[in-house]
Amino acid sequence: MSKLNKDILFLIFEELQNNSKFLFSCLMVNRIWCETVIPILWRNPWRYSINYKKISLYSIITSYLFDDIKELLTKRGILILGQSLAFDYLSFCKNINIKVIDDIISIGSSLEYNRFLLQEEIYSLLVKKCPEIKYLNICGTYEIVYHPEAKVRLESLCELTCDTLIDSRYFYRLANICQQMQRIIVINKNLVKVNQGTIKLIEFQKNLKYFKWVDEFDDDYYYYWERLEDPYTEIFSILKKHANTLNHFNINLRYNYYDHSDFYDIYNEFNYTFLQNSLLEIHNLKILEIDSPIFLNNDDFNKKLEMVAYRNLEILEIDFIDCYQINCMVKNSLCLRELRINDFHWNYDNFYNDSLNFIRTICEYCLLIEYLTIPAFPSLEKHFIEFEKLLKKCQKLQSLNFKETYYEAGGELEFGDNLLNVLIREASTNLKEIRISYGIKFSLKTLETFLEKWKGRPAVSMFLEETFFYRKNNSYMKLFDKYKIEGVIKKINV
């Protein structure tokens, strides 16, 4: 392998760019390997600040400073670690991460003013030396966009990570410089004021494909809820403008449920219609990830959701959702490969029909499904018949995750045994992972029959949340050990 030409090596290293241990080991093989891997490592050297050691990065960066600048900074008591450079490292750099770089700069001095002087010189250096900045993380303090060369260097920016505490004027300038960003990640830390700059920045983009919003308030943020200007509605409204290009939508909203006697009271107390309204408009998504209290107690939204078709959706991951509503979202999602639901909400009056319709919808529309989360449905013949049809049709299914939703007290074993019998009859040979939540148990006899008949298939990984039930009976543990040795079970988690 050490004799492969540089082009082939480059392709291999590209595929392994997230494996820092491997890439750093390549530096010591020979000069060709070193010359090939350096440009890959230095696209975003800040991600390796732990592996590479901050002191090494600091030494390389300060080596670029002119001698008179080094002398001036040294007189100020700032540590300068110059060294001869084997490569023009910064010419490969396409990523600026303010927070990490500020941390590296702090090596030079503990004094705030001295760190400011270093920031002035080093960020000026980076803007001049990095020929094309593709990724910018400005979750920090230094105002890099005001450098004279910033306009030329940032015009081709593809990805921005920022927080809402940054001055709006900073975003206004970015909005005028960068209008071809494909990915924007917003960390929301502002409790009492809407950041108009982020709104303008998003509005100006012409090819936005990925948007991520993460709330990072302090734990006591909910005490300030009534003082909020509503940091969401305008931004999420602007996102509708990008409905044709946006294909990845990732939302993580903070909410507090500890102060509510009924968990579901939070859905009535806080208004999340801004997110619901956005989802009705953003129809070209391939990936949708939502962690927030949404969708409940809104009949008007439900009716509109029935009319929406997410025809390109491949991955749908939601923390908490009503069975009826997920059924609406999945319908007509012919490309869906992963459906990950952390928890289902249900209405006992409607759950029989909602759970039955959910199974039928997956069976009819989701033939490409590989990862499926499904609520534990009523232990009724009709439901198991429909579930068996689902297994017959969804032959690409690799992981099946049952969530505790509905079971009859005393009927946990009956449900579990019926489930195993259906799985051994109809599960695809692609199925390699089964996750079973609380409220579903397997009898020893049926479990042994299931594992015996699973022989000849790829080994299965099983995650069983009824830990105490299985661990208190040594017969179960012996059974698991036996079939692990025989290669039927790949992994068992009880």
N, C-alpha and C positions, 0 to 999 in steps of 0.2 A: 504493500500500500504506500510505502514511503517513496516509491518511484512514479506514482501517478502524476500526470501533468497538472499544472496550476488550475486550468479550467475545470477539470473533474474534481480536484480538491476543493475548489471554491463552492461547487454545487453541493458537495458533501457537507462542508462546514456550514453552508447556508441552512441546511436541514437541521443541523445540530446547534443553531445559534442560541438556543435557550439552555444548553448544557454547558454552563460556564466552566465546570471542572474539566470537561473534555477539551474545550477551546484553549484553556490556559496550558494544558499539558502539551498541546500541539506546538506551542511556542518553542519548545525545547527539542523538537525532533530534528529539524535541519532548517537551513535558511529559507528554502522554498516554502515549507510549511509555515514558517514564521511570517514571511511576506504575504502569504495568502490569508492567514487568519487575523492579522493586525487590522485590516480595514473593516472586518466584521465586528471585532471587539470594540473598535473605536467609533462605530456608528452611534452607539449609546454607551459610552464607558461608565456613566454614572450608575447604571444598573448593577455594575460589578464592584461598587465601592467597598463592599465588605470583602469580597474575594481578593480584589486587587490591592487592597489596603489604601486608605485615604491618603496616607503620607506619600505613597507612590504617585497617585494622581496629582496631589498638590505639587510635588517635585517636578513632574513633567510640565504642568501648566505654567508654573513660575519660571521655568527654563525659557519660555518664549518671550518673557519680558525683556525690553531693551536694558542695556547695562546701566544707563543713567537712572532708569526707573527702579531697578533693583537696588542701586546705591541709595536712592532717596528713601525707599521703603525700609531698607536695613537701618538707616539712621533713625527712623521712627521707632525702632525696636521690633520691627516685623520680621519674622523668620522667613528667609528666602532660601530655598533648596534647589539651586540650579544644577543641571546635569547635561552632559552631551546627549543628543537625541539621535537614535538610529533611524527613526522615521519621522515624517511630518505628520504626527498623530492627529492634530486638530483638523487637518485637511480632509480626514475621513469622517469627522463628527457631523451628525445630522440631528442631534438631539440636545436640547438645553433643559436641564431640570434645576430650577432655581433653588429649591429646598435642599437638594443633595449638594449642589455646588456651594451654597452658603455654608453648609456643614463642613465641607472640605476646606473652604477658605478660613474657617475659624481656627484651623491649625496654626495659621500665621500669627495670630495675636488674640488675646482674650479681651482686649479693649475695643469698645464699640466703634470709636472713631477710626481706629486702625483697620478694623474689618471693613468699614465703609470705604477707606482708601483702596484696600485690596479689591473690593467689589468694583469700584470705578475702573481699575486697571484690567482686571481679569475679564469682566463682561465686555469691555471694549475690545479686548484681545479676541474673545470668542466670536463676537459679531464680525470681526474683520477676517479671522482665520477660517471659520466654518463656512465653506462656500455656499451651502444650501441647507437651511434649517427646516427639517420636515416635521419635527416633534418639539413642542414647547410646553413645559410644565411651569406655570408661573404662580404656584401656590407658595409664595414667598414674598419678599419685600422689595427686591431690587427691580427698578423700572427699566428693563432692558429695551423696551420698544422705543425709547426716546433717543437711542444712539443714532447718529446720522446715517450709518450704514444699515440700520434695521430694516428699512423699507425694502431694499434690494434682497436682503437675506431672508426675509419672512414672507415674501410674496408667494412662495411655493409651499407655505406651511400646510401640512396635511392634518395634523392632530394637535389639539390644544386641551390641556388640563388646567383648570383655574378654580378659584373659590370666590364667593360672593362678597367677601370682605374687601376685595381690591377696589380701588377708586374707579368709578364709572368712566372717568376720562381715559383711563388706561385702555378700557375696552373700546371706547369710541375710536381711539387711534388704531387699535388692532383691526377694527371693523373696516377702516379705510384702507389698510394695508393688505389684509388677508381676507379674500372672499371665495377661496376655493378649498376651504377646509372640509374634509370628509368626516372627521371625528371630533366631537366636542364632549368633554367630561366636565361637569359643573359640580363642585363640592359646595353645598349650601350651608354656610355658617352664620348667615345674617338673620337675627331674630326679629328685628324691628323695622327693617327698611328694605324696600324693593331695590335691587340693583338694576337700574335702567340700562347700564352699559352692556350687561349680558344679553338683555333683550335685543338691543340694537345689533350686537355682534352676531347673534343667531339669525336675525332677520336678513342681514346682508349676505349670508352664505348662498352660493349658487349650486352646490353639489353635496349637501349634507346627507351622509349615509348612516352615521352612527351618533346617537345621542344618549348620554348617561347623566342622570341626576342623582346625587347622593346627599341626603340630609346628615349633617354632622353637628347637631346642636349639643350643648351640655345636657346632662341628665335632668336638670331642672327647667328645661326649655318650655315645658307645657304651662308653667306658671305665667309665662309671657304671651301665651297664645292670643289673648284678646288684644294685645298691643301690636300684633303683626299687621303689616300693611297688605298681607297676602302676597308672598314671594313667588307664587306659582302661576296664577291665572294668566297673566300677560305672556309669560314665557311659553307656557303650554299652548296658548292660543296661536303664538307665532309659529310653533312647530307644525301646525296644520299647513302652513305655506310650503313645507318641505315634504308633503305627503307622497309626492311622486318619486322622490329620491331616497327618502329615509327607509332603511331596511333593518336597522337594529335599534331597538328602543329598550333602555334599561333604567328602571326607576326604583329608587330605594328611599322611602319616606319614613321619617321618625314618627312614632306615635306611642303614647303611653296608655296601657290598659290596666295598670295595677290599681288605679284609683276607682275602678268601676266594679260594682258588685256583679254586674252582668257584662261579660266580655263584649257582647255585641252592642252595648250602649255607645261605644266609641264611634260607631258608624252613624249614629244619630247626632252625636255631639259635634263632630267635625265635618266640614264640607269638602268632599273630594270630587266634586263634579268636574273640576278642571281636568282631571285625568280621564274621567269617563268620556267627556266630550272630545278629548284628543283622540282617544282610541276609536271613536266612531268615524274619525276622519282619516287617520293614518292607516291606510289599507294595503300598502305594498310591503309590509314588514315580512322579513324572513325569520327574525329572532325577536321575541318579546319576553322580557324579564321584568316582573313587577313584584316588589316587596312593599306592600302598603295595605291599609284597611280600605278596601274599595268595593264597589258593586252592590252593596246590600241596601235593602229598603228603598229601592228606586224603580218603581214600575215603569216610568217613562223611559228610563235608560234601557230596561229590559226589552221593551217593544222595539226600540231603535236597534238594539244589538241583534235582534232576530234578522234584521235586514242587511247586516254587514257580512261580507265574505272576505276572509283573509286567505286569498288563493295562493299566495307565495309563502305562507308561514311554514317554517320547518321546525323551529324550536319554540315552545311555549312553556314558560316557567313562571308560576304565580304562587305567592306565599299562601293566599287564602281566598277562596272563591266559592260561590254558590253553585251547586250541581247543575241547576238549570242554566245558569249563565255560561259555564264552561261548555256546556252542550251547544249553546248558540255559537260560541267562538270556534269550536272545533268543526262544526258543520261547514262543509264546502272547503275545508283546509286539506286539499288533496295531496299536498306535499309534506304534511306533518310527519316528522321523524321522532321528535321527543316531546312528550307531554309530562311535565314535572309539576306536581301540585303538592305543596307542603301540608295543606289541610283543606278539607271540604266543609262548607257550611250546608246544612240541610234543614228542611222543614218536614217534620214527621208526617204531616198531612199529605205532602206531595212526593215524599222520597221514593215511594214504590214506583211511581211513574217516571220520576226524574232519573233515578238510577237505571231503570230499564231502558229509557230513551238514550241515556249516555252510552251504554254498552252497544246499542244498535247503531248509534252515530259513529262510534269508533269502527265498528264492523263495516259500515257502508262507505265511509269517507277516508279512513286512515289506513289504507292497505300498506303504506310504506313505514308505518310506525315501528320504531326500534326500541324506544324506552317509553313505557306506559305506566302512569299512576292512575289507579282506579279505586273508587270508594268501595269498602266492604258492603256489598249489597244484601238485601234480605235473603235468607236461606230458603228460597222458594224455587220450585222446579222450573218455572218460566224464566227466571233470571239465569239459572245455570245452563239452560238450553241456549239462551242468547249468548252467554259467555263462551260456550263451546263453539258456537258459530264464529265468534270473534277470533278465537284461537286458530280455527281452520283457515280463515281468510288472511289474518295478519302473520304471514309466514316469515317476515323479517324481524319479528319481535325478539329482542335480545335480553331485555330486562323488564320484569313485571313487579310493580310496587303496589301492594294493597295497603290502603290507609283505613284506619279505624273510623267508621262512620256509623254503621248500623249493625247490631247483632242482638239476638235475643239472649237474655241471661239464661245460662244453662245450656245454650245451644252452640257454644263456641267450638266444641269438638266436632259436632255434626257439620258445621259449616266448613271447618278445616279439612275434614275427611272428604267431603264432596268436592272441595276445591282441588285436592291432590288427585282424586280420581279423574277429574276432567283434564287436568294438566297432563297426566301420563297418557291419556287417550289422544289428545289433540295438539299439545304444545309442539311448536316447531323445533327442529334440531338446532336452530339458532339461539334458542332460549338458554342463557348461561347464568342468569341472576334472578333470584326470587327474593323479594323483601316482604315480610309479613308483619303487620303492626299488632299492637295490643288488641285483645278481644278475639283473636283467632288462634286456635290451638290444634295440634295434630295428635291423634292417638298413636301409640307406639306401633300398633299392628299396621295401620294404614301407612304410616311414615316408612316403615320397613318395606312394605310392598312397593311404595312409590320409588324408593331408592334402588330396590332390586330391579325394577322395570326400567329404571333410568340408565342402566348399564348399556354400553355401546354408544351412548350420546357423549357430546363434550361435557366435561366435568362442570357441575353446577355450584355456584356460590349461593348460600342461603343466609339471610339475615332475619333472625326471629326475635321480636321484641319481648315476647313472654319469657324473659330470661329465667325467672324464678321457677316457673312451671317445669322447665326442662332440666335445670340444674339440680333441683331437689330429688330428681329420680335418676339414679346412676345408670339405669338401663338405657335412657336416651343418650347419655354421654358416651356409653360404650358403642351404641349404634352409630353415632356420628364418627367416632374414631375408626370403627371398622370400615365404613364407606369412604373415609378419607384415605385410608391405606390402600383401598382397592381402586382409588382414582375416580370414584363416582362423585364425591364432593371435593371441590377445589378449595372452598373456604366456608367455614361455618362460624357464625357470630351469634352466640346465645349468652 
